[in-house]
Amino acid sequence: MAIREVLKMGDPRLLAQARPVEDFSSPELTQLIVDMQDTMRSLNGAGLAAPQIGIGLQVVIFEVAANPRYPEAENVPFTVLINPVLTPLSDVMKEGWEGCLSVPGMRGLVPRHVSLRYQGFDATGQPIDRSVNDFHARVVQHEVDHLHGILYPMRIRDLRAFGFTETLFPGQTLQDD
């Protein structure tokens, strides 16, 4: 078990394009996924991308199961998604509040596609092909953005809807995604 340090906004590694994974059988990939899972869970995150821990590979993980921070969100199964491709299933977008482990203590109102298809590979190189909606779609888009050097504040349309969590939501206990 290894909990890794999560890079913070301002670190240039978060702005780099991640490289595709080529070797699904490498012990380094297996260890990376274990470390990502340990790190995400230790911080109560909904997802984590490899670039957030300084590894420039196209690997994301995500999971939401009975999370008190998202009481109305549907469960999102634990997923390892490698070399992802996202395809919006409609032009419908919706704004929703997001946070990020790399932008601690802040929230912003971010537009995302409501419905999308994601394709890629699991940890063993088996294909994944899912169509998802709503919160699940939001989580996937947020994490995959990290692979392209995009942090959620870059997607905010109106910076009046961006600020410190304790100021935006006084009295509420929210953690970063």
Contact map, one row per residue, 1 for C-alpha under 8 A:
111000000000000000000000000000000110010000000000000000000000000000000000000000000000000000000000000000000000000000000000000000000000000000000000000000000000000000000000000000000
111100000000000000000000000000000110011000000000000000000000000000000000000000000000000000000000000000000000000000000000000000000000000000000000000000000000000000000000000000000
111110000000000000000000000000000011011001000000000000000000000000000000000000000000000000000000000000000000000000000000000000000000000000000000000000000000000000000000000000000
011111000000000000000000000000000011001000000000000010000000000000000000000000000000000000000000000000000000000000000000000000000000000000000000000000000000000000000000000000000
001111100000000000000000000000000000001000000000000010000000000000000000000000000000000000000000000000000000000000000000000000000000000000000000000000000000000000000000000000000
000111110000000000000000000000000000000000000000000111000000000000000000000000000000000000000000000011000000000000000000000000000000000000000000000000000000000000000000000000000
000011111010010000000000000000000000000000000000000111000000000000000000000000000000000000000000000001000000000000000000000000000000000000000000000000000000000000000000000000000
000001111110010000000000000000000000000000000000000100000000000000000000000000000000000000000000000011110000000000000000000000000000000000000000000000000000000000000000000000000
000000111110010000000000000000000000000000000000000000000000000000000000000000000000000000000000000001100000000000000000000000000000000000000000000000100000000000000000000000000
000000011111010000000000000000000000000000000000000000000000000000000000000000000000000000000000000000000000000000000000000000000000000000000000000000000000000000000000000000000
000000111111111000000000000000000000000000000000000000000000000000000000000000000000000000000000000000000000000000000000000000000000000000000000000000000000000000000000000000000
000000000111111100000000000000000000000000000000000000000000000000000000000000000000000000000000000000000000000000000000000000000000000000000000000000000000000000000000000000000
000000000011111100000000000000000000000000000000001001010000000000000000000000000000000000000000000000000000000000000000000000000000000000000000000000000000000000000000000000000
000000111111111100000000000000000000000000000000001101000000000000000000000000000000000000000000000000000000000000000000000000000000000000000000010011100000000000000000000000000
000000000011111110000000000000000000000000000000000000000000000000000000000000000000000000000000000000000000000000000000000000000000000000000000010111000000000000000000000000000
000000000001111111000000000000000000000000000000000000010000000000000000000000000000000000000000000000000000000000000000000000000000000000000000001110000000000000000000000000000
000000000000001111100000000000000000000000000000000000010000000000000000000000000000000000000000000000000000000000000000000000000000000000000000001110000000000000000000000000000
000000000000000111110000000000000000000000000000001000011100000000000000000000000000000000000000000000000000000000000000000000000000000000000000001110000000000000000000000000000
000000000000000011111000000000000000000000000000000000011100000000000000000000000000000000000000000000000000000000000000000000000000000000000000000000000000000000000000000000000
000000000000000001111100000000000000000000000000000000001100000000000000000000000110000000000000000000000000000000000000000000000000000000000000000000000000000000000000000000000
000000000000000000111111000000000000000000000000000000001110000000000000000000000110000000000000000000000000000000000000000000000000000000000000000000000000000000000000000000000
000000000000000000011111000000000000000000000000000000000000000000000000000000000000000000000000000000000000000000000000000000000000000000000000000000000000000000000000000000000
000000000000000000001111110010000000000000000000000000000000000000000000000000000000000000000000000000000000000000000000000000000000000000000000000000000000000000000000000000000
000000000000000000001111110010000000000000000000000000000000000000000000000000000000000000000000000000000000000000000000001110000000000000000000000000000000000000000000000000000
000000000000000000000011111011000000000000000000000000000000000000000000000000000000000000000000000000000000000000000000000100000000000000000000000000000000000000000000000000000
000000000000000000000011111111000000000000000000000000000000000000000000000000000000000000000000000000000000000000000000000000000000000000000000000000000000000000000000000000000
000000000000000000000000111111100000000000000000000000000000000000000000000000000000000000000000000000000000000000000000000000000000000000000000000000000000000000000000000000000
000000000000000000000000011111110000000000000000000000000000000000000000000000000000000000000000000000000000000000000000000000000000000000000000000000000000000000000000000000000
000000000000000000000011111111111000000000000000000000000000000000000000000000000000000000000000000000000000000000000000001000000000000000000000000000000000000000000000000000000
000000000000000000000000111111111100000000000000000000000000000000000000000000000000000000000000000000000000000000000000001000000000000000000000000000000000000000000000000000000
000000000000000000000000001111111110000000000000000000000000000000000000000000000000000000000000000000000000000000000000000000000000000000000000000000000000000000000000000000000
000000000000000000000000000111111111000000000000010000000000000000000000000000000000000000000000000000000000000000000000000000000000000000000000000000000000000000000000000000000
000000000000000000000000000011111111100000000000000000000000100000000000000000010000000000000000000000000000000000000000001000000000000000000000000000000000000000000000000000000
110000000000000000000000000001111111110000000000000000000000000000000000000000000000000000000000000000000000000000000000000000000000000000000000000000000000000000000000000000000
111100000000000000000000000000111111111000000000000000000000000000000000000000000000000000000000000000000000000000000000000000000000000000000000000000000000000000000000000000000
001100000000000000000000000000011111111100000001110010000000100000000000000000000000000000000000000000000000000000000000000000000000000000000000000000000000000000000000000000000
000000000000000000000000000000001111111110000000000000000000100000000000000000000000000000000000000000000000000000000000000000000000000000000000000000000000000000000000000000000
111000000000000000000000000000000111111111000000000000000000000000000000000000000000000000000000000000000000000000000000000000000000000000000000000000000000000000000000000000000
011110000000000000000000000000000011111111100000000000000000000000000000000000000000000000000000000000000000000000000000000000000000000000000000000000000000000000000000000000000
000000000000000000000000000000000001111111111111000000000000000000000000000000000000000000000000000000000000000000000000000000000000000000000000000000000000000000000000000000000
000000000000000000000000000000000000111111111000000000000000000000000000000000000000000000000000000000000000000000000000000000000000000000000000000000000000000000000000000000000
001000000000000000000000000000000000011111111000000000000000000000000000000000000000000000000000000000000000000000000000000000000000000000000000000000000000000000000000000000000
000000000000000000000000000000000000001111111000000000000000000000000000000000000000000000000000000000000000000000000000000000000000000000000000000000000000000000000000000000000
000000000000000000000000000000000000000111111100000000000000000000000000000000000000000000000000000000000000000000000000000000000000000000000000000000000000000000000000000000111
000000000000000000000000000000000000000111111111000000000000000000000000000000000000000000000000000010000000000000000000000000000000000000000000000000000000000000000000000000111
000000000000000000000000000000000000000100011111000000000000011100000000000000000000000000000000000000000000000000000000000000000000000000100000000000000000000000000000000000001
000000000000000000000000000000000000000100001111100000000001111000000000000000000000000000000000000000000000000000000000000000000000000000100010000000000000000000000000000000001
000000000000000000000000000000000001000100001111110100000001110000000000000000000000000000000000000000000000000000000000000000000000000000000010000000000000000000000000000000000
000000000000000000000000000000000001000000000011111110000111100000000000000000000000000000000000000000000000000000000000000000000000000000000011011000000000000000000000000000000
000000000000000000000000000000010001000000000001111111111111000000000000000000000000000000000000000000000000000000000000000000000000000000000000001000000000000000000000000000000
000000000000110001000000000000000000000000000000111111111000000000000000000000000000000000000000000000000000000000000000000000000000000000000000011000000000000000000000000000000
000001110000010000000000000000000000000000000001111111100000000000000000000000000000000000000000000001000000000000000000000000000000000000000000010000000000000000000000000000000
000111100000000000000000000000000001000000000000111111100000000000000000000000000000000000000000000000000000000000000000000000000000000000000000000000000000000000000000000000000
000001100000110000000000000000000000000000000000011111110000000000000000000000000000000000000000000000000000000000000000000000000000000000000000000000000000000000000000000000000
000000000000000000000000000000000000000000000000011111111000000000000000000000000000000000000000000000000000000000000000000000000000000000000000000000000000000000000000000000000
000000000000100111100000000000000000000000000000011001111100000000000000000000000000000000000000000000000000000000000000000000000000000000000000001000000000000000000000000000000
000000000000000001111000000000000000000000000000011000111110000000000000000000000000000000000000000000000000000000000000000000000000000000000000001000000000000000000000000000000
000000000000000001111000000000000000000000000000110000011111000000000000000000000111000000000000000000000000000000000000000000000000000000000000001000000000000000000000000000000
000000000000000000001000000000000000000000000000110000001111100000000000000000011110000000000000000000000000000000000000000000000000000000000000001000000000000000000000000000000
000000000000000000000000000000000000000000000011110000000111110000000000000000011100000000000000000000000000000000000000000000000000000000000011000000000000000000000000000000000
000000000000000000000000000000001001100000000011100000000011111000000000000001111000000000000000000000000000000000000000000000000000000000000010000000000000000000000000000000000
000000000000000000000000000000000000000000000111000000000001111100000000000111110000000000000000000000000000000000000000000000000000000000110010000000000000000000000000000000000
000000000000000000000000000000000000000000000110000000000000111110000000001111100000000000000000000000000000000000000000000000000000000000000000000000000000000000000000000000000
000000000000000000000000000000000000000000000100000000000000011111100000011111000000000000000000000000000000000000000000000000000000000000000000000000000000000000000000000000000
000000000000000000000000000000000000000000000000000000000000001111100000011110000000000000000000000000000000000000000000000000000000000000000000000000000000000000000000000000000
000000000000000000000000000000000000000000000000000000000000000111110110001000000000000000000000000000000000000000000000000000000000000000000000000000000000000000000000000000000
000000000000000000000000000000000000000000000000000000000000000111111110000000000000000000000000000000000000000000000000000000000000000000000000000000000000000000000000000000000
000000000000000000000000000000000000000000000000000000000000000001111110000000000000000000000000000000000000000000000000000000000000000000000000000000000000000000000000000000000
000000000000000000000000000000000000000000000000000000000000000000111110000000000000000000000000000000000000000000000000000000000000000000000000000000000000000000000000000011100
000000000000000000000000000000000000000000000000000000000000000001111111100000000000000000000000000000000000000000000000000000000000000000000000000000000000000000000000000000000
000000000000000000000000000000000000000000000000000000000000000001111111100000000000000000000000000000000000000000000000000000000000000000000000000000000000000000000000000000000
000000000000000000000000000000000000000000000000000000000000000000000111110000000000000000000000000000000000000000000000000000000000000000000000000000000000000000000000000000000
000000000000000000000000000000000000000000000000000000000000000000000111111000000000000000000000000000000000000000000000000000000000001000000000000000000000000000000000000000000
000000000000000000000000000000000000000000000000000000000000000110000001111100000000000000000000000000000000000000000000000000000000001100000000000000000000000000000000000000000
000000000000000000000000000000000000000000000000000000000000001111000000111110000000000000000000000000000000000000000000000000000000000000000000000000000000000000000000000000000
000000000000000000000000000000000000000000000000000000000000011110000000011111000000000000000000000000000000000000000000000000000000000100000000000000000000000000000000000000000
000000000000000000000000000000000000000000000000000000000000011110000000001111100000000000000000000000000000000000000000000000000000000000000000000000000000000000000000000000000
000000000000000000000000000000000000000000000000000000000000111100000000000111110000000000000000000000000000000000000000000000000000000000000000000000000000000000000000000000000
000000000000000000000000000000000000000000000000000000000000111000000000000011111000000000000000000000000000000000000000010000000000000000000000000000000000000000000000000000000
000000000000000000000000000000001000000000000000000000000011110000000000000001111100000000000000000000000000000000000000111000000000000000000000000000000000000000000000000000000
000000000000000000000000000000000000000000000000000000000011100000000000000000111111000000000000000000000000000000000001111000010000000000000000000000000000000000000000000000000
000000000000000000011000000000000000000000000000000000000111000000000000000000011111000000000000000000000000000000000001111000000000000000000000000000000000000000000000000000000
000000000000000000011000000000000000000000000000000000000110000000000000000000001111100000000000000000000000000000000001100000000000000000000000000000000000000000000000000000000
000000000000000000000000000000000000000000000000000000000100000000000000000000001111110000000000000000000000000000000111100000000000000000000001000000000000000000000000000000000
000000000000000000000000000000000000000000000000000000000000000000000000000000000011111000000000000000000000000000000111000000000000000000000000000000000000000000000000000000000
000000000000000000000000000000000000000000000000000000000000000000000000000000000001111100000000000000000000000000011110000000000000000000001000000000000000000000000000000000000
000000000000000000000000000000000000000000000000000000000000000000000000000000000000111110000000000000000000000000011100000000000000000000000000000000000000000000000000000000000
000000000000000000000000000000000000000000000000000000000000000000000000000000000000011111100000000000000000000010111000000000000000000000000000000000000000000000000000000000000
000000000000000000000000000000000000000000000000000000000000000000000000000000000000001111100000000000000000000000111000000000000000000000000000000000000000000000000000000000000
000000000000000000000000000000000000000000000000000000000000000000000000000000000000000111110000000000000000000011110000000000000000000000000000000000000000000000000000000000000
000000000000000000000000000000000000000000000000000000000000000000000000000000000000000111111000000000000000000010000000000000000000000000000000000000000000000000000000000000000
000000000000000000000000000000000000000000000000000000000000000000000000000000000000000001111100000000000000000011100000000000000000000000000000000000000000000000000000000000000
000000000000000000000000000000000000000000000000000000000000000000000000000000000000000000111110000000000000001111000000000000000000000000000000000000000000000000000000000000000
000000000000000000000000000000000000000000000000000000000000000000000000000000000000000000011111000000000000011111000000000000000000000000000000000000000000000000000000000000000
000000000000000000000000000000000000000000000000000000000000000000000000000000000000000000001111100000000000111100000000000000000000000000000000000000000000000000000000000000000
000000000000000000000000000000000000000000000000000000000000000000000000000000000000000000000111110000000001111100000000000000000000000000000000000000000000000000000000000000000
000000000000000000000000000000000000000000000000000000000000000000000000000000000000000000000011111000000011110000000000000000000000000000000000000000000000000000000000000000000
000000000000000000000000000000000000000000000000000000000000000000000000000000000000000000000001111100000011110000000000000000000000000000000000000000010000000000000000000000001
000000000000000000000000000000000000000000000000000000000000000000000000000000000000000000000000111110111111000000000000000000000000000000000000000000010000000000000000000000111
000000000000000000000000000000000000000000000000000000000000000000000000000000000000000000000000011111110110000000000000000000000000000000000000000000010000000000000000000000011
000001010000000000000000000000000000000000001000000000000000000000000000000000000000000000000000001111110000000000000000000000000000000000000000000000000000000000000000000000011
000001111000000000000000000000000000000000000000000100000000000000000000000000000000000000000000000111110000000000000000000000000000000000000000000000000000000000000000000000000
000000011000000000000000000000000000000000000000000000000000000000000000000000000000000000000000001111111100000000000000000000000000000000000000000000000000000000000000000000010
000000010000000000000000000000000000000000000000000000000000000000000000000000000000000000000000001111111100000000000000000000000000000000000000000000000000000000000000000000010
000000000000000000000000000000000000000000000000000000000000000000000000000000000000000000000000001000111110000000000000000000000000000000000000000000000000000000011100000000110
000000000000000000000000000000000000000000000000000000000000000000000000000000000000000000000000001100111111000000000000000000000000000000000000000000000000000001111000000000010
000000000000000000000000000000000000000000000000000000000000000000000000000000000000000000000000111100001111100000000000000000000000000000000000000000000000000001111001000000000
000000000000000000000000000000000000000000000000000000000000000000000000000000000000000000000001111000000111110000000000000000000000000000000000000000011001001011100000000000000
000000000000000000000000000000000000000000000000000000000000000000000000000000000000000000000011110000000011111000000000000000000000000000000000000000000001110011000000000000000
000000000000000000000000000000000000000000000000000000000000000000000000000000000000000000000111110000000001111100000000000000000000000000000000000000011011100000000000000000000
000000000000000000000000000000000000000000000000000000000000000000000000000000000000000000001111000000000000111110000000000000000000000000000000000000000011100000000000000000000
000000000000000000000000000000000000000000000000000000000000000000000000000000000000000000001111000000000000011111000000000000000000000001001000000000000000000000000000000000000
000000000000000000000000000000000000000000000000000000000000000000000000000000000000000101111100000000000000001111110000000000000000000011000000000000000000000000000000000000000
000000000000000000000000000000000000000000000000000000000000000000000000000000000000000001011100000000000000000111110000000000000000110011000000000000000000000000000000000000000
000000000000000000000000000000000000000000000000000000000000000000000000000000000000000111010000000000000000000011111000000000000011110010000000000000000000000000000000000000000
000000000000000000000000000000000000000000000000000000000000000000000000000000000000011111000000000000000000000011111100000000000011100010000000000000000000000000000000000000000
000000000000000000000000000000000000000000000000000000000000000000000000000000000000011110000000000000000000000000111110000000001111000000000000000000000000000000000000000000000
000000000000000000000000000000000000000000000000000000000000000000000000000000000001111000000000000000000000000000011111000000011111000000000000000000000000000000000000000000000
000000000000000000000000000000000000000000000000000000000000000000000000000000000001110000000000000000000000000000001111100000111100000000000000000000000000000000000000000000000
000000000000000000000000000000000000000000000000000000000000000000000000000000001111100000000000000000000000000000000111110000111000000000000000000000000000000000000000000000000
000000000000000000000000000000000000000000000000000000000000000000000000000000011111000000000000000000000000000000000011111111110000000000000000000000000000000000000000000000000
000000000000000000000000000000000000000000000000000000000000000000000000000000111100000000000000000000000000000000000001111111110000000000000000000000000000000000000000000000000
000000000000000000000001000011001000000000000000000000000000000000000000000000011100000000000000000000000000000000000000111111000000000000000000000000000000000000000000000000000
000000000000000000000001100000000000000000000000000000000000000000000000000000000000000000000000000000000000000000000000111111000000000000000000000000000000000000000000000000000
000000000000000000000001000000000000000000000000000000000000000000000000000000000000000000000000000000000000000000000000111111100000000000000000000000000000000000000000000000000
000000000000000000000000000000000000000000000000000000000000000000000000000000000000000000000000000000000000000000000000111111110000000000000000000000000000000000000000000000000
000000000000000000000000000000000000000000000000000000000000000000000000000000000000000000000000000000000000000000000011110011111000000000000000000000000000000000000000000000000
000000000000000000000000000000000000000000000000000000000000000000000000000000001000000000000000000000000000000000000111110001111100000000000000000000000000000000000000000000000
000000000000000000000000000000000000000000000000000000000000000000000000000000000000000000000000000000000000000000001111000000111110000000000000000000000000000000000000000000000
000000000000000000000000000000000000000000000000000000000000000000000000000000000000000000000000000000000000000000001110000000011111000000000000000000000000000000000000000000000
000000000000000000000000000000000000000000000000000000000000000000000000000000000000000000000000000000000000000000111100000000001111100000000000000000000000000000000000000000000
000000000000000000000000000000000000000000000000000000000000000000000000000000000000000000000000000000000000000000111100000000000111110110000000000000000000000000000000000000000
000000000000000000000000000000000000000000000000000000000000000000000000000000000000000000000000000000000000000001110000000000000011111111000000000000000000000000000000000000000
000000000000000000000000000000000000000000000000000000000000000000000000000000000000000000000000000000000000000001100000000000000001111111000000000000000000000000000000000000000
000000000000000000000000000000000000000000000000000000000000000000000000110000000000000000000000000000000000000000000000000000000000111111100000000000000000000000000000000000000
000000000000000000000000000000000000000000000000000000000000000000000000010100000000000000000000000000000000000000000000000000000001111111110000000000000000000000000000000000000
000000000000000000000000000000000000000000000000000000000000000000000000000000000000000000000000000000000000000011110000000000000001111111111000000000000000000000000000000000000
000000000000000000000000000000000000000000000000000000000000000000000000000000000000000000000000000000000000000111000000000000000000111111111100000000000000000000000000000000000
000000000000000000000000000000000000000000000110000000000000010000000000000000000000000000000000000000000000000000000000000000000000001111111110000000000000000000000000000000000
000000000000000000000000000000000000000000000000000000000000010000000000000000000000000000000000000000000000000000000000000000000000000111111111000000000000000000000000000000000
000000000000000000000000000000000000000000000000000000000000000000000000000000000000010000000000000000000000000100000000000000000000000011111111100000000000000000000000000000000
000000000000000000000000000000000000000000000000000000000000000000000000000000000000000000000000000000000000000000000000000000000000000001111111110000110000000000000000000000000
000000000000000000000000000000000000000000000011100000000001110000000000000000000000000000000000000000000000000000000000000000000000000000111111111000000000000000000000000000000
000000000000000000000000000000000000000000000000100000000001000000000000000000000001000000000000000000000000000000000000000000000000000000011111111100000000000000000000000000000
000000000000000000000000000000000000000000000000000000000000000000000000000000000000000000000000000000000000000000000000000000000000000000001111111111110000000000000000000000000
000000000000011000000000000000000000000000000000101100000000000000000000000000000000000000000000000000000000000000000000000000000000000000000111111111100000000000000000000000000
000000000000000111000000000000000000000000000000111000011110000000000000000000000000000000000000000000000000000000000000000000000000000000000011111111000000000000000000000000000
000000000000001111000000000000000000000000000000000000000000000000000000000000000000000000000000000000000000000000000000000000000000000000000001111111000000000000000000000000000
000000000000011111000000000000000000000000000000000000000000000000000000000000000000000000000000000000000000000000000000000000000000000000000000111111100000000000000000000000000
000000000000011000000000000000000000000000000000000000000000000000000000000000000000000000000000000000000000000000000000000000000000000000000000111111110100000000000000000000000
000000001000010000000000000000000000000000000000000000000000000000000000000000000000000000000000000000000000000000000000000000000000000000000100110011111110000000000000000000000
000000000000000000000000000000000000000000000000000000000000000000000000000000000000000000000000011100000001010000000000000000000000000000000100100001111111000000000000000000000
000000000000000000000000000000000000000000000000000000000000000000000000000000000000000000000000000000000001010000000000000000000000000000000000000000111111000001000000000000000
000000000000000000000000000000000000000000000000000000000000000000000000000000000000000000000000000000000000000000000000000000000000000000000000000001111111000000000000000000000
000000000000000000000000000000000000000000000000000000000000000000000000000000000000000000000000000000000000011000000000000000000000000000000000000000111111100000000000000000000
000000000000000000000000000000000000000000000000000000000000000000000000000000000000000000000000000000000001111000000000000000000000000000000000000000011111111011000000000000000
000000000000000000000000000000000000000000000000000000000000000000000000000000000000000000000000000000000000111000000000000000000000000000000000000000000011111000000000000000000
000000000000000000000000000000000000000000000000000000000000000000000000000000000000000000000000000000000000100000000000000000000000000000000000000000000001111111000000000000000
000000000000000000000000000000000000000000000000000000000000000000000000000000000000000000000000000000000001000000000000000000000000000000000000000000000001111111000000000000000
000000000000000000000000000000000000000000000000000000000000000000000000000000000000000000000000000000000000000000000000000000000000000000000000000000000000011111100000000000000
000000000000000000000000000000000000000000000000000000000000000000000000000000000000000000000000000000000001100000000000000000000000000000000000000000000001011111100000000000000
000000000000000000000000000000000000000000000000000000000000000000000000000000000000000000000000000000000111100000000000000000000000000000000000000000001001011111110000000000000
000000000000000000000000000000000000000000000000000000000000000000000000000000000000000000000000000000000111000000000000000000000000000000000000000000000000000111111011000000000
000000000000000000000000000000000000000000000000000000000000000000000000000000000000000000000000000000001110000000000000000000000000000000000000000000000000000001111111000000000
000000000000000000000000000000000000000000000000000000000000000000000000000000000000000000000000000000001110000000000000000000000000000000000000000000000000000000111111110001000
000000000000000000000000000000000000000000000000000000000000000000000000000000000000000000000000000000001000000000000000000000000000000000000000000000000000000000011111111100000
000000000000000000000000000000000000000000000000000000000000000000000000000000000000000000000000000000000000000000000000000000000000000000000000000000000000000000111111110000000
000000000000000000000000000000000000000000000000000000000000000000000000000000000000000000000000000000000010000000000000000000000000000000000000000000000000000000111111110000000
000000000000000000000000000000000000000000000000000000000000000000000000000000000000000000000000000000000000000000000000000000000000000000000000000000000000000000001111111100000
000000000000000000000000000000000000000000000000000000000000000000000000000000000000000000000000000000000000000000000000000000000000000000000000000000000000000000001111111100000
000000000000000000000000000000000000000000000000000000000000000000000000000000000000000000000000000000000000000000000000000000000000000000000000000000000000000000000100111110000
000000000000000000000000000000000000000000000000000000000000000000000000000000000000000000000000000000000000000000000000000000000000000000000000000000000000000000000100111111000
000000000000000000000000000000000000000000000000000000000000000000001000000000000000000000000000000000000000000000000000000000000000000000000000000000000000000000000000001111100
000000000000000000000000000000000000000000000000000000000000000000001000000000000000000000000000000000000000000000000000000000000000000000000000000000000000000000001000000111110
000000000000000000000000000000000000000000011000000000000000000000001000000000000000000000000000001000001000000000000000000000000000000000000000000000000000000000000000000011111
000000000000000000000000000000000000000000011000000000000000000000000000000000000000000000000000001110111100000000000000000000000000000000000000000000000000000000000000000001111
000000000000000000000000000000000000000000011110000000000000000000000000000000000000000000000000011110000000000000000000000000000000000000000000000000000000000000000000000000111
